[in-house]
């Protein structure tokens, strides 16, 4: 089996045709809390981002992949970011855009695929994620993929005038 292909989804690089999909996600205020966004993004800026998405992960220290159903319909995004090659670690972020596509296993399978990619192809020792307290769906997805809750950052994020805690999840690859 190919690393970025599962039974329900496959992960692919960003394409110019993804402009409207990414623009809609980046400008949806419901997602701003998890993305630390504070203002809308223009299509121009997102187009520039997509045009530069081909750059090497070791150069820009991040990789964004589109989560697609087996029929090719984009349903979300998964990010590898804050890559630290010396320490062999990276952060992960995942988003299934439409509520009707959630709880179908797309997120869990995408996370498993990207973890395998990080350990196998990037040679990372660990991946981690930051999940805002109360985001129970994300917590379940990470925990179902073997991530362990290893720390709590109190009053870590401010959103809509309220501070929220943030959990640190970690998955260490013990295969050497």
Secondary structure as UniProt FT lines:
FT   TURN            3..4
FT   STRAND          9..13
FT   HELIX           16..18
FT   HELIX           19..26
FT   HELIX           29..31
FT   HELIX           32..35
FT   HELIX           43..51
FT   TURN            52..54
FT   HELIX           57..60
FT   STRAND          63..69
FT   TURN            70..71
FT   STRAND          74..84
FT   TURN            85..88
FT   STRAND          89..96
FT   HELIX           99..101
FT   TURN            102..103
FT   HELIX           106..120
FT   STRAND          126..132
FT   TURN            133..134
FT   HELIX           136..144
FT   TURN            145..146
FT   STRAND          148..159
FT   TURN            160..161
FT   STRAND          162..172
//
